């Protein structure tokens, strides 16, 4: 069994998708063993507790800078013997102390088709606002490995979602979550735990 540690900051809808997937079809031999939140009031902690999953709070505000917070997170992940770390709405930047220690063992879901609408400042509703401003006809979600550079790690999975007339950022956000994020994040976790993802020259190869 591979230990999956999920990092959260807010409501935890992506966490719920992972929990539901684990219950219904499994995560390829992986098990969510701990949820770590960057905010003590994150509703994701309630979702975890309701499903019997261990929780920890590592509040960003308790640390002077990114380096101190990253060291604490790296230590926590090692304590939890994490085989896979999943960002599920985790809104705090971690530096190379974590990324190097868990190289190609950390994945994130981003609500756009990378390399579009990604990088610093592109998070949450901002992503969908920018997509609508540009008038794109297709958007979607991407699961990628986490590196020290924001949204720049090797892409694992992507799924496209139609942009419709009359969409607001909120409506588009909901569609992207339902049609893409909640589907490809559990699938990526399953592929990882089954040992079906390899990285060659910065590009993933999926043995599916």
C-alpha positions, 0 to 999 in steps of 0.5 A: 500500500502507498500512503497518500497525503493530501494537502488542502487549504479550503473546502476540499471538493477535490479531496472529496473526489479522491475520497469517493474514488478510493471508496468506489474503485480504489486508488491503485493500491494507494490509501489516503492516510493523512490530510494536512491543512494550511488553515485551521478552519479549512472545511476539508478537515471536516471532510477528512474527519468524517471519513476517518482520515487522520488530520494535521494543521500546519498553519502558514501564519505560524511560520516567518517565511516560505523556507521555515514553512517548507521545512516544517512541511517536509518534516511532516510529510516524512513523518507521515511516510508519504509515498504520494503527496497531492495538492487538492486546493492547497494555496501555499507555496512550498520551496525546493526543500519539499519539491526536491525531497519528494521529486516526482512524488507530488501532484497538483490539479490546475483548472486550465490546460497548461501552459495556458492560464498558469503560473503565479497569480493564476489560481481559483476564479482568477483562472476562469476570469482570464479564460473568459476575457481571452474568449477561449472556446475550450478550457479544462484541467491539468494534473501535473507533477509539482516542482519549485516553479509554479505550474511548470512540472511535467504534465500527467493528464489533461481534460478539455471542457467546453466554454459556453455562451453566457458563462460566468467565472463561477459557472465555468469553475463549477463545470471544470471541476465536475467534468475535469478536475474530479475525474483526472485527479483520482485517475492520476493518483491511481496511475501513480500508485500502480507505477504507471507513470514515468518521466523521461526528459521532463515529459511523462509517459503513461503506461495505461 
